[in-house]
Amino acid sequence: MWVPVLFAAAMSSGLTGLLYMFVRRKSERSDKRVATLSEGAKVVDERELVENLTRIIHQTLPKMGQTLIPDDDQERSKLKTRLLHAGLYSPNAMPVFLSVKFLLMAAPLLFGIVFAAFGAFSMTHALLVGSVTGLFGLVGPSFWLDRRKAHRQLLLRRALPDACDLIVICLSGGLSLIAALVRVVEELQTAHPLLAAEMRIVEREVQLGHKLADSLLKFGNRSDLPELQNLAAVVMTAEKYGSSMTRTLEKFSESLRLKRQQYAEAMAQKAATKILFPTLLFIFPAILLVILGPAMIQVMQVLGNLNN
């Protein structure tokens, strides 16, 4: 009599447990889904906020910089040339650069006045610190522009011999100079993306009807790199006199590698002189302290005993 009752109770408890586990799993999935949707909504909101701020900055800085562009044609041309050498080709590069420079100059002084108004600093100290920081904002962007230009030239100088070697290989395989240039641009995307992007501009200029030598000369003037200007002269000479382009580029690539080796040797010779000042300022005093420190302690102890 009790066996059916116990069996029914066991079955009902088992079904209840399975139902509870099923409902709990569904509830956990629903909670996870809600949490995922809420996190996704937060990510979307943050992304929209960043996009709105970026759009506002892109719209505000060029308009503010238009009023800061110098009226002198020579100064404006000089600044435009510096921006081109640094790889800033956008039409709004000059207004944005001048706007950022003005903000770095004016913002420290403005913040100093605000803090002084709230009593955090005295007005004299706030104006002094703001003015000094504004001077760094005045010269800082120019140093950044020169450093960007130097880094860009270094990358191009390192990549140019490899590009010339690839062009020589393609020419030896029977391709024309323009077809070799197109193939080299595709191959350089991974190893040297900067040179590949610049050579893509040269390729499109050639497709528009410009001569390859003229496009390479524009590239050399745009990057202010003598090696590229020499490459344009080599290509122009080879096309003018009908000499072998393969041999010409091969010799030019060898000369570039020789110059790169000489530059590395010159930098290695300068390393000994450059390391002299950190050695004298930081390493040598520490060595003196370690060597003479115990002796000085013993001398002080002996002098103290004599006084006693």
C-alpha positions as CSV (number, residue, x, y, z in Angstrom):
1,M,0.0,0.0,0.0
2,W,2.8,2.4,0.9
3,V,4.9,1.5,-2.2
4,P,2.7,3.4,-4.8
5,V,2.4,6.3,-2.4
6,L,6.2,6.5,-2.1
7,F,6.7,6.1,-5.8
8,A,4.2,8.9,-6.6
9,A,5.9,11.1,-4.0
10,A,9.3,10.5,-5.5
11,M,8.1,11.1,-9.0
12,S,6.4,14.3,-8.0
13,S,9.4,15.6,-6.1
14,G,11.7,14.7,-9.1
15,L,9.4,16.5,-11.6
16,T,9.2,19.5,-9.2
17,G,13.0,19.6,-9.1
18,L,13.4,19.3,-12.8
19,L,10.7,22.0,-13.3
20,Y,12.5,24.3,-10.8
21,M,15.9,23.8,-12.5
22,F,14.3,24.5,-15.9
23,V,12.6,27.7,-14.6
24,R,15.8,28.8,-12.9
25,R,17.9,28.3,-16.0
26,K,15.4,30.3,-18.1
27,S,15.5,33.0,-15.4
28,E,19.3,33.1,-15.5
29,R,19.3,33.3,-19.3
30,S,16.8,36.1,-19.1
31,D,18.9,38.0,-16.6
32,K,22.0,37.5,-18.7
33,R,20.1,38.7,-21.8
34,V,18.8,41.8,-19.9
35,A,22.3,42.5,-18.6
36,T,23.8,42.1,-22.1
37,L,21.2,44.4,-23.6
38,S,21.8,47.0,-20.9
39,E,25.6,46.8,-21.3
40,G,25.1,47.0,-25.1
41,A,22.9,50.1,-24.6
42,K,25.5,51.6,-22.4
43,V,28.2,50.9,-25.0
44,V,26.0,52.4,-27.7
45,D,25.3,55.5,-25.6
46,E,29.0,56.0,-24.9
47,R,29.8,55.4,-28.6
48,E,27.2,58.0,-29.6
49,L,28.6,60.4,-27.0
50,V,32.1,60.0,-28.3
51,E,30.9,60.4,-31.9
52,N,29.0,63.6,-31.1
53,L,32.0,65.1,-29.3
54,T,34.2,64.2,-32.2
55,R,31.8,65.7,-34.6
56,I,31.6,68.9,-32.6
57,I,35.4,69.2,-32.3
58,H,35.8,68.6,-36.1
59,Q,33.3,71.3,-36.8
60,T,34.5,73.8,-34.2
61,L,38.2,73.7,-34.6
62,P,38.4,74.5,-38.4
63,K,35.9,77.4,-37.9
64,M,38.0,78.8,-35.0
65,G,41.2,78.3,-36.9
66,Q,40.0,80.2,-39.9
67,T,40.3,83.5,-38.0
68,L,43.9,82.6,-36.9
69,I,45.3,82.0,-40.4
70,P,48.1,84.6,-41.0
71,D,47.3,87.2,-43.7
72,D,50.9,87.2,-45.0
73,D,51.2,84.8,-47.9
74,Q,54.7,83.9,-47.2
75,E,54.0,82.8,-43.6
76,R,50.9,81.0,-44.7
77,S,52.9,79.1,-47.4
78,K,55.6,78.3,-44.9
79,L,53.2,76.8,-42.4
80,K,51.4,74.9,-45.2
81,T,54.8,73.4,-46.3
82,R,55.7,72.4,-42.8
83,L,52.3,70.6,-42.5
84,L,52.8,68.8,-45.8
85,H,56.3,67.7,-44.7
86,A,54.7,66.2,-41.6
87,G,52.2,64.3,-43.6
88,L,49.1,66.4,-42.8
89,Y,47.4,66.7,-46.2
90,S,43.9,67.6,-45.0
91,P,42.5,71.0,-46.2
92,N,41.6,71.7,-42.6
93,A,45.1,70.9,-41.3
94,M,46.2,74.5,-41.0
95,P,43.0,75.8,-39.1
96,V,43.0,72.8,-36.8
97,F,46.7,73.1,-36.0
98,L,46.4,76.8,-35.3
99,S,43.3,76.2,-33.1
100,V,45.0,73.6,-31.0
101,K,48.0,75.8,-30.7
102,F,45.8,78.7,-29.5
103,L,44.0,76.5,-27.0
104,L,47.2,75.2,-25.5
105,M,48.3,78.8,-25.1
106,A,45.1,80.3,-23.7
107,A,43.7,77.3,-21.7
108,P,46.4,77.3,-18.9
109,L,46.0,81.0,-18.3
110,L,42.2,80.7,-18.3
111,F,42.3,77.8,-15.8
112,G,44.7,79.7,-13.7
113,I,42.4,82.7,-13.5
114,V,39.4,80.5,-12.7
115,F,41.3,78.7,-9.9
116,A,42.4,82.1,-8.5
117,A,38.9,83.4,-8.6
118,F,37.8,80.4,-6.4
119,G,40.6,81.1,-4.0
120,A,42.8,78.0,-4.7
121,F,45.8,80.2,-5.7
122,S,46.7,83.8,-5.5
123,M,46.1,85.7,-8.7
124,T,49.9,86.5,-9.1
125,H,50.9,82.8,-8.9
126,A,48.0,81.8,-11.2
127,L,49.0,84.3,-13.9
128,L,52.7,83.4,-13.6
129,V,52.1,79.6,-13.9
130,G,49.5,80.1,-16.6
131,S,51.8,82.3,-18.6
132,V,54.8,79.9,-18.3
133,T,52.6,76.9,-19.3
134,G,51.2,79.0,-22.2
135,L,54.7,79.4,-23.5
136,F,55.1,75.7,-23.6
137,G,51.8,75.6,-25.5
138,L,53.3,78.1,-27.9
139,V,56.4,76.2,-28.8
140,G,55.1,72.6,-28.1
141,P,53.1,72.1,-31.4
142,S,56.0,73.3,-33.5
143,F,58.4,70.8,-31.8
144,W,55.7,68.1,-32.3
145,L,55.5,69.0,-36.0
146,D,59.3,68.8,-36.5
147,R,59.4,65.5,-34.6
148,R,56.6,64.1,-36.7
149,K,58.4,65.1,-39.9
150,A,61.7,63.5,-38.7
151,H,60.0,60.3,-37.8
152,R,58.2,60.2,-41.1
153,Q,61.4,60.8,-43.0
154,L,63.1,58.0,-41.1
155,L,60.4,55.5,-42.0
156,L,60.6,56.5,-45.7
157,R,64.4,56.4,-45.7
158,R,64.3,52.8,-44.3
159,A,61.6,51.6,-46.7
160,L,62.9,53.1,-49.9
161,P,65.8,50.6,-50.6
162,D,63.3,47.7,-50.2
163,A,60.9,49.3,-52.6
164,C,63.7,49.9,-55.2
165,D,64.7,46.2,-54.9
166,L,61.1,45.1,-55.5
167,I,60.8,47.3,-58.5
168,V,64.1,45.9,-59.9
169,I,62.8,42.3,-59.4
170,C,59.5,43.2,-61.2
171,L,61.4,44.9,-64.1
172,S,63.6,41.8,-64.4
173,G,60.5,39.7,-64.6
174,G,59.3,41.6,-67.7
175,L,56.8,44.1,-66.2
176,S,56.8,47.7,-67.2
177,L,57.8,50.5,-64.8
178,I,54.2,51.5,-64.1
179,A,53.0,47.9,-63.6
180,A,56.0,47.3,-61.4
181,L,55.0,50.3,-59.3
182,V,51.5,49.0,-58.9
183,R,52.7,45.6,-57.8
184,V,55.2,47.0,-55.4
185,V,52.5,49.2,-53.8
186,E,50.5,46.0,-53.1
187,E,53.5,44.2,-51.6
188,L,54.5,47.1,-49.3
189,Q,51.2,47.4,-47.6
190,T,52.2,45.2,-44.6
191,A,55.9,45.9,-44.2
192,H,56.0,49.7,-45.0
193,P,52.4,51.1,-45.0
194,L,53.6,54.7,-45.0
195,L,55.6,54.3,-48.2
196,A,52.8,52.3,-49.7
197,A,50.3,55.0,-49.1
198,E,52.5,57.7,-50.6
199,M,53.3,55.5,-53.6
200,R,49.6,55.0,-54.1
201,I,49.3,58.8,-54.5
202,V,52.1,58.6,-57.1
203,E,50.3,55.8,-58.9
204,R,47.1,57.7,-59.1
205,E,48.9,60.8,-60.4
206,V,50.4,58.7,-63.1
207,Q,47.0,57.3,-64.0
208,L,45.7,60.8,-64.3
209,G,48.4,61.5,-67.0
210,H,51.4,62.9,-65.1
211,K,54.9,61.6,-65.8
212,L,56.3,59.2,-63.2
213,A,59.4,61.3,-62.7
214,D,57.3,64.4,-62.0
215,S,55.1,62.5,-59.6
216,L,58.2,61.2,-57.8
217,L,59.6,64.7,-57.6
218,K,56.3,65.9,-56.1
219,F,56.6,63.1,-53.6
220,G,60.1,64.1,-52.7
221,N,59.1,67.8,-52.3
222,R,56.1,66.7,-50.2
223,S,58.2,64.7,-47.8
224,D,61.4,66.9,-48.0
225,L,63.5,63.8,-48.5
226,P,66.6,64.2,-50.7
227,E,66.7,60.4,-51.5
228,L,63.3,60.7,-53.2
229,Q,64.3,63.7,-55.1
230,N,67.4,61.8,-56.3
231,L,65.2,58.9,-57.3
232,A,63.0,61.2,-59.4
233,A,66.2,62.6,-61.1
234,V,67.4,59.0,-61.8
235,V,64.1,58.0,-63.4
236,M,64.0,61.2,-65.4
237,T,67.6,60.7,-66.7
238,A,66.9,57.0,-67.5
239,E,63.8,57.9,-69.5
240,K,65.5,60.8,-71.2
241,Y,68.6,58.9,-72.4
242,G,67.0,55.5,-72.8
243,S,69.4,53.7,-70.4
244,S,68.5,50.5,-68.6
245,M,66.0,51.2,-65.8
246,T,66.8,48.0,-64.1
247,R,70.5,48.7,-63.8
248,T,69.9,52.3,-62.8
249,L,67.5,51.4,-60.0
250,E,69.8,48.6,-58.8
251,K,72.8,51.0,-58.5
252,F,70.6,53.5,-56.8
253,S,69.3,50.9,-54.3
254,E,72.9,50.0,-53.5
255,S,73.8,53.6,-52.9
256,L,70.8,54.0,-50.6
257,R,71.9,50.9,-48.6
258,L,75.4,52.3,-48.4
259,K,74.2,55.6,-47.1
260,R,72.0,53.8,-44.5
261,Q,75.0,51.8,-43.3
262,Q,77.1,55.0,-43.0
263,Y,74.3,56.7,-41.1
264,A,74.1,53.8,-38.7
265,E,77.9,53.9,-38.2
266,A,77.8,57.6,-37.5
267,M,75.0,57.2,-35.0
268,A,77.0,54.4,-33.3
269,Q,80.1,56.6,-33.0
270,K,77.9,59.4,-31.5
271,A,76.6,57.0,-28.8
272,A,79.8,57.1,-26.8
273,T,79.6,60.9,-26.5
274,K,75.9,60.9,-25.8
275,I,76.2,58.4,-23.0
276,L,79.0,60.5,-21.3
277,F,76.6,63.0,-19.8
278,P,74.2,60.5,-18.2
279,T,77.2,58.6,-16.8
280,L,78.6,61.7,-15.2
281,L,75.3,62.9,-13.8
282,F,73.7,59.7,-12.6
283,I,76.0,56.7,-12.6
284,F,79.3,58.2,-11.5
285,P,77.9,59.9,-8.3
286,A,76.3,56.6,-7.3
287,I,79.6,54.7,-7.7
288,L,81.4,57.3,-5.7
289,L,78.8,57.0,-2.9
290,V,79.1,53.2,-2.8
291,I,82.9,53.3,-2.8
292,L,83.6,56.3,-0.5
293,G,80.5,56.0,1.7
294,P,81.9,53.3,4.1
295,A,85.2,55.1,4.3
296,M,83.6,58.4,5.2
297,I,81.5,56.7,7.9
298,Q,84.7,55.2,9.4
299,V,86.5,58.6,9.2
300,M,83.5,60.3,11.0
301,Q,83.5,57.6,13.7
302,V,87.3,58.1,14.3
303,L,86.9,61.8,14.5
304,G,84.0,61.4,16.9
305,N,86.2,59.2,19.2
306,L,89.0,61.7,19.1
307,N,86.7,64.5,20.2
308,N,85.4,62.4,23.1
